[in-house]
Amino acid sequence: MSPPRVLLIGHYSPPRGGLQAHVAALREYLLSRGVPVEVIDLSPNRKNGPGVHGPPNALGVMRLLLTLRYDVAHLHVGGRLSPRLAILALLAGVLPGRKAVLTFHSGGYPSSPEGRAARPRSLRGFALRRLDAAVAVNEEIAAWFRQVGVEAERVRLICPYALPSGPLAAEPPEPLRSFLERHSPLLVSAGGLEPQYDLPLQIEVLGHLREKFPRAGLVLLGAGELHEELRRRAAEKPYGEHVLLCGDVGREVALRVIADSDLMLRTTLYDGDSIAVREAIHFGVPVVASDRAPRPAGVRVVPAQDLARLREAAEQCLSNDARRPPAAGPGEENLAALLALYEELMKESQI
C-alpha cells in the first residue's frame, strides 16, 4: 500500500509554541518516512512556502481543503473549539473519499463553561461525530469527546510531543544571554503569559528561593495578555531584576534555555500534556508541576496555588541536584502512532 497523502491544518509558522512545534515535528517526521505532506497554516503570521499554504482568510482555507490532493486531513486545534473551527472540522469530515482527524490540544477546555455546555446536538458535537478519528491529549479530553457523542472506538489518546534530537547550537540573544550568565540556579517557565499558568505564584516563590539560593533567577518564556501586569508585579519586588520576561523566542533558543536550566516550573491551573515538560524531562531537567493534569513519570507534583508546597519541592530539587543525564532518543513514539492511525484509516477505506 502506498503511503497516505496527509494534509496538516493548524498553527505552523514561528514563533513555535507547543502546538506549532508539534505540527512542525509531525510534518518533518512524515516527510522523513516518505509520506507526502502539505500544510494549511492557520498562524496569524502565516506565509506561503514549499508545501505550506498560508490562506488569507477562512474562504481561502476552505478552498484549499476542497482543491488540494490528500487522503487524510488532520486538523490541530488549541485553545477553544470555536464555531469557525467546528465548521472547518465538519467540512473536512463530510468530504467524500477522504479521511478526517482532529487533535484537540487544549487541556482545560472540557472544564470551561463553553466545554461543559457542549452536547451531542450542538454544532461542536455534530462536527466531531463526522470525523473518522478524534485524538485527545489526555483522558479528560477523551471523556469530553465521548460526552459530545463521538463513538468510543473513534477516540484515540495520543499525547502530542516530539522531543528534539541533535545538538542545541542556538545562542540566546541579549538580554537573555546576560541574564543566564548571571543566575544560578536558573528556573524556567515555558508557556503563555496567561491566567491559567499562575505565573504570579512563580514570581512569589523566587523571592523565597533566593533566601537560600541568592543567585537564583526566573525566566518566563512566552508572550500573552499578562505581560505588562507581570512586569509590574516583578518590578514591585526587591528581587524584580532577577525575573526576565523575554517574550516569544525561537524554538531552538527556547530549547537551549530549557536544557541549560536547573528547574522547570509548571504551575498551571489546568493543562494538557505539556510539550515543554516533556522537553525538560528529555534534557534531564527536574520539573515541579501542579496537580491539575496527569504528569509524566519523574515530575514532582504539588497542589496548585500552594506556595508553601511549591517552595518545598523546588528547594529539594535544587538542593539535591536533581538533574539527570539527557535522554538518548528523540522520542518519536507518538508521531509514529499518528502515522499508524493514518494507515489504519486508509485500510478501512479499502475494505
C-alpha positions in Angstrom: 0.0 0.0 0.0 1.4 3.4 -0.9 1.7 5.9 1.9 -1.2 8.2 2.6 -1.1 11.8 1.4 -1.5 13.9 4.5 -2.8 17.5 4.9 -2.0 19.1 8.2 -4.2 22.0 9.3 -3.2 24.3 12.2 -0.8 26.8 13.5 2.6 26.2 12.0 4.7 29.3 11.5 7.2 30.5 14.1 7.4 31.5 16.9 6.6 27.9 17.7 4.9 27.1 21.0 3.7 23.6 21.9 1.1 23.2 19.2 3.2 24.7 16.4 6.2 22.7 17.4 4.1 19.5 17.3 2.7 20.3 13.8 6.2 21.1 12.5 7.7 18.0 14.1 4.9 15.8 12.7 5.5 17.2 9.2 9.2 16.5 9.4 8.6 13.0 10.7 6.2 12.2 7.9 8.5 13.6 5.2 11.4 11.6 6.6 9.3 8.4 6.1 8.4 9.2 2.5 4.8 10.4 3.3 3.6 13.3 1.1 2.6 16.2 3.4 1.2 19.6 2.8 0.2 22.2 5.5 -2.6 24.7 5.7 -1.1 27.2 8.1 -3.6 29.0 10.4 -1.0 31.1 12.3 -1.6 34.9 12.5 1.8 35.5 10.7 1.3 32.7 8.2 3.3 32.7 4.9 3.4 30.5 1.8 6.3 28.2 1.3 7.2 24.9 -0.2 4.4 22.6 0.8 3.0 25.2 3.1 -0.1 27.3 2.3 -1.0 30.5 4.1 -4.5 31.4 3.0 -5.6 35.0 3.8 -9.0 34.1 5.2 -11.5 31.4 6.0 -12.7 31.2 2.5 -9.1 30.5 1.3 -8.8 27.7 3.9 -12.0 26.1 2.6 -10.9 26.4 -1.0 -7.6 24.7 -0.2 -9.5 21.9 1.7 -11.6 21.3 -1.4 -8.8 21.5 -4.1 -5.6 20.0 -2.6 -4.9 16.3 -3.2 -4.8 14.4 0.0 -6.1 11.2 1.7 -6.1 12.3 5.3 -6.8 15.8 6.7 -5.5 16.3 10.2 -6.8 19.4 12.0 -4.9 20.6 15.1 -6.9 22.8 17.5 -5.7 24.6 20.6 -7.4 27.0 23.0 -11.1 26.6 22.2 -13.1 24.9 19.5 -14.7 28.0 18.0 -17.7 27.8 15.7 -15.5 28.6 12.8 -13.1 25.7 13.6 -16.1 23.4 14.2 -17.4 24.3 10.7 -13.9 23.6 9.3 -13.9 20.2 11.1 -17.4 19.5 9.7 -16.4 20.2 6.1 -13.3 18.0 6.4 -15.4 15.2 7.9 -18.0 15.2 5.1 -15.8 15.3 2.0 -16.2 12.0 0.2 -13.2 9.8 -0.4 -11.1 11.4 2.3 -10.4 10.8 5.9 -10.5 13.4 8.6 -8.8 13.5 12.0 -8.8 16.2 14.7 -6.4 16.6 17.6 -7.6 18.8 20.4 -4.6 20.2 22.3 -6.4 22.3 24.9 -6.2 20.5 28.3 -8.6 22.8 30.1 -11.3 23.2 27.5 -13.6 20.4 28.8 -13.9 22.1 32.2 -14.5 25.6 30.8 -18.1 26.9 30.6 -18.1 26.5 26.8 -16.8 23.0 27.0 -19.3 21.9 29.7 -22.1 23.3 27.6 -21.3 21.2 24.5 -23.7 18.4 23.8 -24.2 15.9 21.0 -26.8 18.1 19.3 -24.5 21.2 19.5 -22.5 22.3 16.4 -19.4 21.0 18.1 -20.8 17.6 18.8 -22.3 17.3 15.3 -19.0 18.3 13.7 -16.8 16.0 15.8 -19.1 13.0 15.1 -18.4 13.4 11.3 -14.7 12.8 11.9 -13.0 9.4 11.3 -10.9 9.9 14.5 -10.7 12.3 17.4 -7.3 12.5 19.1 -7.2 13.5 22.8 -4.0 14.6 24.5 -5.3 13.5 27.9 -8.1 11.4 29.5 -10.2 14.5 30.3 -10.4 15.4 26.6 -11.1 11.8 25.6 -14.1 11.8 28.0 -15.3 15.1 26.6 -15.2 13.7 23.1 -17.4 10.9 24.3 -19.7 13.4 26.1 -20.4 15.1 22.8 -21.3 11.9 21.1 -18.1 10.7 19.4 -18.1 6.9 19.3 -15.6 5.4 21.8 -13.7 3.4 19.1 -13.1 6.7 17.2 -11.4 8.3 20.2 -7.6 7.9 20.5 -5.4 9.0 23.3 -2.1 10.2 21.8 -0.1 12.8 23.7 1.4 15.3 21.2 5.0 15.8 21.7 8.2 15.3 19.7 11.4 15.6 21.5 14.4 17.2 20.0 17.4 15.3 18.6 20.9 16.6 17.8 22.9 19.3 19.5 21.4 22.6 20.6 23.6 25.2 18.8 21.3 28.2 19.1 22.8 31.2 21.1 20.3 33.2 23.2 20.1 36.8 22.2 20.6 39.7 24.6 19.4 40.4 27.3 18.6 36.8 27.7 22.2 35.7 27.3 23.5 38.0 30.1 20.7 37.0 32.4 21.5 33.3 32.0 25.2 34.1 32.8 24.4 36.0 35.9 22.0 33.5 37.5 22.5 30.1 39.1 20.4 28.2 39.8 18.1 29.1 36.8 14.4 28.5 37.0 12.4 28.5 33.7 8.7 28.5 32.8 7.7 27.9 29.2 4.2 28.8 28.0 1.8 31.7 27.6 1.6 34.7 29.9 -2.0 33.9 30.6 -4.0 33.5 33.8 -4.1 29.7 33.7 -0.3 29.5 34.1 -0.4 31.2 37.5 2.8 33.0 36.9 2.5 35.4 39.9 3.0 32.3 42.1 6.3 31.6 40.4 7.5 35.2 40.9 6.5 34.9 44.5 8.3 31.6 45.1 11.5 33.0 43.5 11.8 35.5 46.4 11.6 32.7 48.9 14.1 30.6 47.0 16.6 33.4 46.8 16.9 33.3 50.6 18.7 30.0 50.2 20.0 30.5 46.6 20.9 34.2 46.4 21.9 34.0 42.7 18.6 32.3 41.6 16.8 33.8 38.6 13.5 33.1 36.8 13.0 33.2 33.0 9.4 33.3 31.7 9.4 32.1 28.1 6.4 33.2 26.0 4.1 36.1 25.4 0.5 36.8 26.4 -2.1 39.2 27.7 -0.5 39.4 31.2 2.9 40.7 30.1 2.6 44.2 31.4 0.9 43.1 34.6 3.6 40.5 35.3 6.3 43.1 34.5 4.8 45.5 37.0 4.4 42.8 39.6 8.0 41.7 39.3 9.2 45.4 39.4 7.5 45.8 42.7 9.6 43.1 44.3 13.1 43.9 45.7 14.4 41.0 43.5 12.5 42.1 40.4 15.7 42.4 38.3 16.1 38.6 38.7 12.8 37.9 36.8 13.1 38.1 33.0 10.0 38.2 30.7 11.7 37.5 27.4 8.6 37.1 25.3 8.4 34.7 22.3 11.8 33.3 21.2 12.6 30.9 18.5 12.1 27.2 19.3 15.8 26.5 19.1 16.6 29.2 21.7 13.7 28.1 23.9 15.1 24.5 23.9 18.6 25.8 24.7 17.3 27.8 27.7 15.3 24.8 29.0 18.3 22.5 28.5 20.6 24.9 30.4 18.2 25.5 33.3 18.2 23.9 36.7 14.5 23.6 37.3 11.3 24.0 35.3 8.1 25.3 37.0 4.7 24.4 35.6 2.1 25.9 37.9 -0.9 25.7 35.6 -4.5 25.8 36.9 -5.4 23.4 34.1 -3.3 21.8 31.5 -2.9 19.2 28.7 0.1 17.1 28.1 2.7 19.8 28.2 5.4 19.5 25.5 7.7 21.9 27.5 7.5 19.4 30.4 8.4 16.5 28.1 11.3 18.5 26.7 12.7 19.3 30.2 12.5 15.7 31.2 14.2 14.8 27.9 17.1 17.1 28.9 17.3 15.8 32.4 15.9 19.0 33.9 13.8 18.4 37.1 10.2 19.6 36.9 7.8 20.8 39.6 4.3 20.9 38.3 0.8 21.4 39.6 -1.6 18.5 40.1 -4.1 19.8 37.6 -3.2 17.3 34.8 -1.6 13.9 34.5 2.1 14.3 34.6 4.9 12.1 33.2 7.0 9.9 35.4 9.7 11.8 37.2 7.8 15.1 37.6 7.4 16.4 41.2 3.7 17.1 41.6 2.4 19.7 44.1 -1.1 21.1 44.7 -2.0 24.0 42.5 -1.8 27.5 44.1 0.1 26.2 47.1 3.1 28.5 47.6 4.5 26.5 50.6 4.4 23.2 48.8 5.9 24.7 45.6 8.7 26.2 47.6 9.4 23.0 49.5 9.5 20.9 46.3 11.7 23.5 44.4 14.2 23.7 47.3 14.5 20.0 47.4 15.2 19.7 43.7 17.8 22.4 43.8 19.4 21.2 47.0 19.7 17.6 45.9 21.0 18.4 42.4 18.0 16.5 40.8 19.4 16.9 37.2 19.8 13.7 35.3 21.7 12.9 32.1 19.8 13.8 28.9 17.8 11.0 27.3 19.4 9.4 24.4 16.5 9.0 22.0 14.4 11.7 20.2 11.1 10.3 21.5 9.1 9.8 18.3 6.7 7.1 19.5 3.7 9.4 19.5 4.5 10.6 15.9 4.7 7.0 14.9 1.3 6.4 16.5 -0.2 9.1 14.3 1.2 7.7 11.2 -0.1 4.3 12.2 -3.6 5.9 12.7 -3.5 7.4 9.1 -2.5 4.0 7.7 -5.3 2.3 9.6 -7.9 4.7 8.3 -6.6 4.1 4.8 -7.0 0.4 5.2 -10.6 0.8 6.4 -11.5 2.8 3.3 -10.2 -0.1 1.1 -12.4 -2.7 2.8 
